[in-house]
Amino acid sequence: MVERFRPSEAFLAIFSDSGFTERAIKYVRRWGVYEHPIKLFEKRGRKFVLVAETDEEYL
């Protein structure tokens, strides 16, 4: 939806109840998907917290 209206602000969000591996976090920080950043959110308590996102210099 965001990509359709504001392509420069589009990103892929991935949510996890059980967390992400270090390898997944390192991958996300280094690479985006089709020129869009990725943001990983982990559930901590009752809410989701951003734990990693693609570094802008790699996009």
C-alpha positions, 0 to 999 in steps of 0.5 A: 500500500505504501509503495503505491502511494509513496514509493520512496517510503516503501519498505518490507516489514517482517514480524516474529513472535519468536525472534530472528537469528543473527544471520537474518539480522545481518542480512537485513542490515546489508541488503534490501529487497528490490531496492526497498529496505527491510525492517524486522520486528520482534515481539517483546512483551505485548508489543513489537520492537524494531530490531534491525533495518536495512542500512540506507548506504546499501540501497 
